[in-house]
């Protein structure tokens, strides 16, 4: 387990279809977080491009070429660990992968994960999503990155949040902080976002780190916002509200030890 307390920041964005505009927004918010003392900063799902699923697939080559350069250069410029949200990467079958990454302060990619659970839902006759029409699910191996400076991170993306078995496997692999970059819908976010984040924190005695999208993206898509950091006791210690911006909180290894000692449920498991 890491030994030092540090400040972490979740970035809340209102991403649209223009890569350069989104890069500028992300860069400005990362700079704000670093100026406030953040050692680790996280971007939301599809931070670089949030158009329709078909458009993401059509522009995936360009996005996948530009985003790693942006993340590497930005992490190095500010000397921070950077959770790169997620972005589309072309897959072999003509679809894309919803690809999440973690970069180090020297600009190196430290870990990568492809979203496993795809958002195929019909919330109403006017609001439905079929992520699997364009996105290929990743392999079911959990992605946990161990680091003595910022702790052990487990990577996931958005809809993964509804599948607790993934997070239990991440904790089994050593994770202490669970990353959930998201673009949660406004419809589901109202009732499910905060309870799910708190549940994943409580049942795994881990921090949950959840940068998110907010507001309208084009004419038809609205995201919930409320990027959060939740501590291992389940307390929300940072909430970005509904506007683009930065929310920060302290990541403390002693809090993880304390909670896992007080309620050693991870040791009491029967399954």
Helices and strands as residue ranges (DSSP letters): E 6-12, H 19-35, E 38-42, H 53-58, H 60-78, E 81-90, E 96-103, E 109-114, E 120-124, E 127-130, G 131-133, E 144-145, E 153-157, G 158-162, H 164-172, E 177-181, H 186-188, I 189-193, H 194-204, E 207-210, E 214-217, E 221-224, E 228-230, E 236-239, E 245-251, H 253-262, G 265-267
